[in-house]
C-alpha cells in the first residue's frame, strides 16, 4: 500500500511528509519544483495525474496538499473586496 501526497513542498504537505516519514507508511511525494530528490515533479496545471497512477499501481490513498493562491491582486481587482 502506498500513499500519494500531492504538494509535498508546501506548508501542509511538508508536515504530512514529516509525519509519514516517522511511520512505516510507504508514500510517493509530488512537488512542483522537485526539491526532494525522491519526489516526482508534478504541476496540477500542466501535468496529467493519471500517469502517476499508471506508473505506480500500488497507490491506495491520495492526500491532496496542493494550495492554489493568487499571489498578487491585479489593477482590475484592487477596488474589490474578497470574502
ABEGO torsion letter per residue (X at the ends): XBBBBBGAABAAAAAAAAAAAABABBBBBBBAAGABAABBBBBAAABBAAAAAAABAABABBBBABBBBBABBBAAAAABBBX
